[in-house]
C-alpha cells in the first residue's frame, strides 16, 4: 500500500492557504533561502542580484555549497522511491495545488520578476500566468499508460513509460519562472524528483515558488538551490542525477553535453536560435507589422524563439519597413513602471553584447530605419533598433544579439530565400506570414527549424514539441507546426 501523498496537517495547510496579504508579502518576499529536503536553508556565503532597471542591488540570496548540493541529491533520491510509486492522479493533484498556491501569490511573484528580470508589469504577470499554465496542463494531461505494440500466439510486447529518477533543471535568466516550472511540472507528473538551479542573475522567483511548495509536496520531490559557477558543472557530472534539462546558450549547452557524457545521463538541451520571420507580399501590412514587431521585440528581444531576422518581400519592403517603425516608435521604453512596453536588458554582460553589435553596425555604415541604441541613464536600457538591409554576412544577421535590435532584409524568389534563411548554424524556430496559407505550408517544410509558426509569432504551448535542429538543441526529432 502506498503511503499517503499528504499528511492531514499538509492537507490542512494547503486548503487553508490564504491569498498573499501585503503584510505577509513583505515578510515572505523579502527573504530568500535555498529549499533542500523540505526545509529552507541559508548559507555562509551570499550574493545579491542586480535590478537591471536601476543597477541597484537586490536582496541577499544564499549560495549553495557542494555539501548543500549533495544533500539535495540524496534527498531527491530517497524521495524518488516513494514519489514514483504514487499514483499519477495523486501526483497531478499535488501539481494542481502548487498551481493554486502560485496563483494566490501571483502579484507578489510578478513583483519579483519585475525587479530581478526587468520585466514590465504586464509581461511579469504574463510569465506567472504561463507558469501556472504549464502546471495546469500537467495537472490534467492524460498520462501515458501501458501500450501493447505487438501480440500474437507466441509473444506479447508492451511499451511502458517509466520515470527516470532525479532530474537536474538548469534554467536561464530571460524567463526564470516559466522555464523552470515547465521542467518541474513535467518531471513531477512523470514521477521524477527535480532539483532546480536558477541563474544567479534571477534566483528569487523560483526559490520562492519552491518555498511555497514545501507544505504541498513530500520532502525532496522539488528542491531549488542558488549556486555559484561550479554548481551547474557539478550537477552535470554527478552520477546520481539521472537527467539534465537545460535551457540557455549554445555555448553552455555544448559544455553540458560533454560533461553528461561521463555518466551517459539523459540530456535535453533547449539552446539559442537566430529565427527568421518571412513576410509574403499579400499580407495586411498594418496588421502584420504590429504582430511582427511583438515577435521581434518581446521581452526586449531576450527570447530564444523571437524573430531575429526579418525577410520582407521586395514588393512591400518599404511600406512594411515604415509600418514596423511606426509601431515600435509608439512604445515606451525604460525602467519598469506601469506603462513601459520594453524594459531593460537583464544584465550588464548581455547589454554589452547588444551594444557591441550596435556599434559594429554604426562602424560599418549600415542604414538604420530606427536608430535606438544604448541609453546613458541608470539601468541597462537599450532602445529598439531596426537595421535597414545590412549584408547577409554581417554580424547583425549571422549572430544572435538577444536584445532589441533586428535586421530587415528583402527577398524576391523562394529558392534564394530558402538558401539564405537556412544559412545558419542554428535551427530553433521560424514564422511565416501570408494570406495564401497554402504558400506558407509549401515553404514551411523547407525551413531547417524545429518549430514553424504560420501567421503568428512564436507562442510556445505546453503540448507543443519543442526541439531544435542543428546547434539549437538536443532532445527530440519531431517538428511542431503551429497553424
C-alpha positions in Angstrom: 0.0 0.0 0.0 1.3 3.4 -0.9 1.9 6.0 1.8 -0.5 9.0 1.6 0.6 11.8 -0.6 -0.2 14.4 2.0 -0.4 14.1 5.8 -3.6 15.5 7.4 -1.5 18.5 8.5 -0.3 19.1 5.0 -3.8 18.9 3.6 -5.0 21.4 6.2 -2.2 23.8 5.3 -2.8 23.5 1.6 -6.6 24.0 1.9 -6.3 27.0 4.2 -3.6 28.8 2.3 -4.8 32.4 2.1 -4.2 34.9 -0.6 -0.9 36.8 0.0 -1.7 39.9 2.0 0.6 42.9 1.8 1.9 42.2 5.3 2.6 38.6 4.5 4.2 39.5 1.2 6.5 41.9 3.0 7.7 39.0 5.2 7.8 36.2 2.6 9.0 38.1 -0.4 12.0 39.9 1.0 13.8 36.9 2.5 15.2 34.1 0.3 16.7 30.7 1.0 17.6 27.5 -0.8 15.0 24.7 -0.4 16.6 21.4 0.5 14.9 18.3 1.9 11.6 20.1 2.5 13.2 22.9 4.5 14.7 26.3 3.8 18.4 26.6 4.2 20.8 29.5 4.5 24.5 29.6 3.7 27.6 31.2 5.0 28.1 32.7 1.5 25.6 35.1 -0.1 25.3 37.4 -3.0 22.8 40.0 -4.3 21.5 40.1 -7.8 21.0 43.4 -9.6 17.8 45.2 -10.5 18.5 45.9 -14.2 16.2 49.0 -14.2 18.5 51.0 -11.9 21.6 48.7 -11.2 20.7 48.7 -7.5 21.5 45.5 -5.5 18.5 43.3 -4.6 18.1 41.0 -1.6 20.6 38.7 -0.1 20.4 35.2 -1.5 22.4 32.2 -0.2 25.0 30.4 -2.4 24.7 26.7 -2.0 27.8 24.7 -1.1 28.9 21.4 -2.5 27.5 19.8 0.7 24.2 21.5 0.1 24.0 20.1 -3.4 24.9 16.6 -2.2 22.2 16.8 0.5 19.7 17.8 -2.1 20.6 14.9 -4.4 20.5 12.4 -1.5 17.0 13.8 -0.5 15.8 13.6 -4.2 17.0 10.0 -4.5 15.2 9.0 -1.3 12.0 10.8 -2.3 12.0 9.2 -5.8 11.4 5.7 -4.3 8.1 6.8 -2.9 7.1 9.6 -5.3 7.4 7.3 -8.3 5.1 4.8 -6.7 2.4 7.4 -6.0 -0.5 7.2 -8.5 -0.4 9.5 -11.4 -3.7 11.1 -10.4 -2.3 11.9 -6.9 0.9 13.4 -8.3 -1.3 15.5 -10.6 -3.3 16.6 -7.6 -0.2 18.0 -5.9 0.7 19.8 -9.1 -2.7 21.4 -9.1 -2.2 22.5 -5.5 1.1 24.1 -6.4 -0.6 25.9 -9.3 -3.2 27.3 -6.9 -0.6 28.4 -4.4 1.3 30.2 -7.1 -1.9 31.8 -8.4 -2.7 33.0 -4.9 0.6 34.9 -4.8 0.5 36.0 -8.4 1.0 39.7 -7.8 3.9 39.2 -5.4 5.8 36.8 -7.7 5.2 39.3 -10.6 6.8 42.0 -8.5 9.9 39.7 -8.0 10.1 39.2 -11.8 9.8 43.0 -12.3 12.8 43.6 -10.1 15.1 40.6 -10.9 14.4 40.3 -14.6 13.5 43.9 -15.5 10.1 42.9 -16.9 7.3 45.5 -17.2 4.3 44.5 -15.0 2.2 43.2 -17.8 4.9 40.9 -19.0 5.9 39.8 -15.5 2.2 38.9 -14.8 2.0 37.1 -18.1 5.0 35.0 -17.1 3.3 33.9 -13.9 0.2 33.1 -15.9 2.2 30.9 -18.3 4.0 29.2 -15.4 0.6 28.4 -14.0 -0.5 27.2 -17.4 2.3 24.6 -17.5 1.3 23.4 -14.1 -2.3 23.3 -15.1 -1.5 21.3 -18.2 0.5 18.7 -16.5 -2.1 18.5 -13.6 -4.7 17.5 -16.2 -3.0 15.8 -19.1 -3.7 12.2 -19.7 -0.6 10.3 -18.6 0.6 7.6 -20.9 -0.3 4.0 -19.9 1.0 0.6 -21.0 0.7 0.2 -24.7 0.7 -3.2 -26.4 2.7 -2.8 -29.6 2.7 -6.5 -30.7 0.8 -9.6 -29.7 0.5 -13.0 -31.3 0.2 -16.6 -30.2 3.8 -16.7 -29.0 4.7 -13.2 -28.0 3.3 -10.1 -26.4 5.3 -6.8 -26.4 4.2 -3.9 -24.3 5.6 -0.4 -24.1 5.7 1.1 -20.6 6.7 4.7 -19.6 9.0 4.8 -16.6 10.3 7.7 -14.6 14.0 8.3 -14.8 14.8 9.4 -11.3 16.5 12.7 -10.2 16.2 15.5 -12.8 18.6 18.4 -12.7 16.9 21.5 -14.2 19.2 24.4 -15.1 17.3 27.5 -16.2 18.3 30.9 -17.7 17.6 34.4 -16.7 15.3 35.6 -19.5 12.2 33.7 -18.4 13.4 32.4 -15.0 10.0 31.3 -13.7 8.1 29.8 -16.6 11.1 27.8 -18.0 11.7 26.4 -14.5 8.0 25.5 -13.9 7.7 23.8 -17.3 10.5 21.5 -16.4 9.3 21.0 -12.8 5.7 20.2 -13.9 6.7 17.6 -16.5 9.2 15.9 -14.2 6.7 15.7 -11.3 3.9 14.4 -13.4 6.1 11.6 -14.8 7.1 10.5 -11.3 10.5 12.0 -11.1 12.0 14.3 -8.5 13.6 17.6 -9.5 16.4 20.0 -8.4 16.2 23.4 -10.0 19.3 25.6 -10.3 18.3 29.1 -11.3 20.6 31.7 -13.0 22.4 33.7 -10.3 21.1 36.8 -12.2 17.5 35.8 -11.4 17.2 33.4 -8.4 14.4 35.0 -6.5 11.1 33.9 -8.1 11.9 30.2 -8.4 13.3 30.0 -4.8 10.1 31.5 -3.5 7.9 29.1 -5.5 10.0 26.2 -4.2 9.3 27.5 -0.7 5.6 27.8 -1.4 5.7 24.1 -2.4 7.1 22.9 1.0 3.7 22.2 2.6 2.4 20.7 -0.6 5.0 18.2 -1.8 6.8 15.5 0.1 10.4 16.3 1.1 12.9 16.0 -1.6 10.5 16.0 -4.5 11.0 19.6 -5.6 14.1 21.4 -4.5 15.8 24.7 -5.6 19.3 25.8 -4.9 21.1 29.0 -5.9 24.7 28.2 -6.5 27.9 29.6 -7.9 29.8 28.9 -11.1 30.6 25.3 -10.0 27.1 24.2 -9.1 25.9 23.6 -12.7 29.0 21.7 -13.7 28.8 19.6 -10.6 25.2 18.7 -11.3 26.0 17.6 -14.9 28.9 15.4 -13.7 27.1 13.9 -10.7 26.4 10.2 -11.2 23.2 10.3 -9.0 21.5 12.9 -11.2 19.8 10.9 -14.0 18.9 13.6 -16.4 19.9 17.3 -17.1 17.3 19.5 -18.7 19.0 22.8 -19.7 17.7 25.9 -21.4 20.4 28.5 -22.3 23.1 29.4 -24.8 24.5 27.0 -27.4 28.0 27.6 -26.0 26.9 26.5 -22.5 24.9 23.6 -23.9 28.0 22.2 -25.6 29.8 22.1 -22.3 26.9 20.4 -20.6 26.6 17.8 -23.3 30.3 17.0 -22.9 30.0 16.8 -19.1 27.0 14.5 -19.2 28.8 12.0 -21.4 30.9 11.0 -18.5 27.9 9.3 -16.9 25.8 8.8 -20.1 22.9 10.5 -18.4 19.9 11.7 -20.4 20.2 15.3 -21.6 17.7 17.7 -23.1 19.1 21.0 -24.4 17.0 23.9 -25.5 19.6 26.3 -26.9 20.0 29.5 -28.9 18.4 30.5 -32.2 18.5 33.0 -35.0 14.9 32.7 -36.0 13.7 34.1 -39.3 10.3 35.8 -39.9 9.3 35.6 -43.6 6.7 38.1 -44.8 4.9 37.4 -48.1 3.7 40.3 -50.4 0.0 39.5 -49.8 -0.2 40.3 -46.1 -2.2 43.1 -44.5 0.8 45.3 -43.9 -0.5 47.3 -40.9 -1.9 44.4 -39.1 1.1 42.1 -39.7 3.6 44.8 -38.9 2.2 45.0 -35.3 2.4 41.3 -34.8 5.9 41.0 -36.3 7.1 43.9 -34.0 5.9 41.9 -31.0 7.6 38.8 -32.2 10.9 40.6 -32.7 11.0 42.8 -29.6 9.0 40.8 -27.0 10.9 40.8 -23.6 13.2 43.4 -25.2 14.4 40.8 -27.7 15.5 38.4 -24.9 13.5 35.5 -26.3 15.2 32.4 -27.8 12.2 32.0 -30.2 12.0 35.7 -31.0 12.1 36.8 -34.7 15.7 37.9 -35.1 15.9 38.2 -38.9 13.0 39.7 -40.8 12.8 38.8 -44.5 10.3 41.0 -46.3 9.2 40.6 -49.9 10.7 43.4 -52.0 7.2 44.3 -53.4 6.1 45.6 -50.0 9.5 46.2 -48.4 9.4 50.0 -48.0 5.8 50.1 -46.9 6.3 47.2 -44.4 9.5 48.8 -43.0 7.8 52.1 -42.4 4.8 50.5 -40.8 7.1 48.5 -38.5 9.0 51.6 -37.5 5.7 53.4 -36.8 4.6 50.7 -34.4 7.8 50.4 -32.5 8.1 54.2 -32.1 4.9 54.3 -30.1 6.3 52.1 -27.4 7.5 53.5 -24.1 11.0 52.2 -23.2 12.8 52.5 -19.9 12.9 51.3 -16.3 9.9 49.2 -15.5 6.7 51.0 -14.4 3.0 50.6 -15.2 3.0 51.6 -18.9 6.5 50.6 -20.1 6.4 48.3 -23.1 10.1 47.4 -23.2 12.2 47.2 -20.1 16.0 46.9 -19.7 18.4 44.2 -20.8 18.6 41.9 -17.9 22.3 42.1 -17.1 25.5 44.0 -18.0 27.0 41.1 -19.9 24.1 40.9 -22.3 23.8 44.7 -22.5 27.4 44.8 -23.7 26.8 42.1 -26.3 23.9 44.0 -27.8 25.8 47.4 -27.6 28.8 45.8 -29.4 26.7 44.6 -32.3 25.0 48.1 -32.5 28.5 49.7 -32.6 29.5 47.3 -35.3 26.5 48.4 -37.4 27.5 52.0 -36.9 31.1 51.4 -37.7 30.2 49.6 -40.9 27.9 52.4 -42.1 24.7 50.4 -42.2 21.5 52.2 -42.6 19.1 52.5 -39.7 15.3 52.5 -40.2 15.2 53.2 -36.5 18.3 54.1 -34.6 17.8 53.5 -30.9 20.8 52.1 -29.1 22.1 52.2 -25.5 20.8 54.7 -23.0 23.2 56.8 -20.9 20.9 56.7 -17.9 20.9 54.3 -15.0 20.0 50.7 -15.8 20.6 48.6 -18.8 18.2 50.4 -21.1 18.6 49.8 -24.8 16.2 51.5 -27.2 14.8 49.3 -30.0 16.8 49.5 -33.2 16.0 48.4 -36.7 18.8 48.0 -39.3 17.8 48.5 -42.9 19.1 45.8 -45.3 22.6 45.1 -43.9 24.7 42.5 -45.8 23.7 38.8 -45.3 27.2 38.1 -43.8 27.1 41.0 -41.3 27.2 40.3 -37.5 23.6 41.6 -37.0 22.4 38.9 -39.4 24.6 36.0 -38.6 24.8 36.3 -34.8 22.0 36.2 -32.2 22.0 39.6 -30.4 19.4 38.5 -27.8 18.3 42.1 -27.4 16.1 44.8 -29.1 18.0 45.1 -32.4 16.9 43.4 -35.6 17.8 43.5 -39.3 15.4 43.9 -42.2 16.2 42.0 -45.4 14.4 41.8 -48.7 13.6 38.8 -50.9 12.1 38.1 -54.2 12.3 34.4 -55.2 11.7 31.5 -52.8 14.7 29.4 -53.8 17.1 32.2 -52.9 15.2 32.9 -49.7 15.3 29.3 -48.5 19.1 29.2 -49.1 19.6 32.4 -47.1 17.3 31.5 -44.3 18.9 28.1 -43.8 22.5 29.5 -43.9 22.9 29.4 -40.2 24.3 27.0 -37.6 21.0 27.2 -35.6 17.5 26.0 -36.3 15.1 26.7 -33.5 12.0 28.4 -34.9 10.6 30.3 -37.8 7.5 32.3 -38.5 5.8 32.7 -41.9 3.3 35.4 -42.7 1.0 35.0 -45.7 -2.7 35.3 -46.6 -2.1 32.4 -49.0 -1.9 29.7 -46.4 -1.0 27.0 -49.0 2.1 29.1 -50.0 3.2 29.2 -46.4 2.6 25.5 -45.9 4.6 24.8 -49.1 7.5 26.8 -47.8 7.5 25.6 -44.2 8.9 22.0 -44.8 12.0 23.6 -46.5 13.0 25.6 -43.4 15.5 23.9 -41.2 14.0 24.6 -37.8 12.3 22.7 -35.0 9.1 24.7 -34.9 7.3 26.8 -37.5 4.5 29.3 -36.8 2.1 30.2 -39.6 0.7 33.7 -39.3 1.8 34.1 -35.8 5.0 35.0 -33.9 6.3 32.3 -31.6 3.8 31.2 -28.9 5.1 28.1 -27.2 2.4 25.8 -25.9 2.7 23.1 -23.2 1.6 20.5 -25.7 3.9 21.7 -28.5 7.0 19.6 -29.0 10.0 22.0 -28.7 13.1 20.6 -30.4 15.9 22.5 -32.1 17.8 21.5 -35.2 21.5 22.0 -35.8 23.0 23.8 -32.8 19.7 24.8 -31.3 19.3 21.8 -29.1 19.0 18.1 -28.5 16.0 16.2 -27.1 13.8 15.2 -29.9 13.4 14.6 -33.7 9.8 15.7 -34.2 8.8 19.1 -35.6 5.9 21.3 -34.4 4.0 23.4 -36.9 1.5 25.9 -35.5 -1.2 26.8 -38.0 
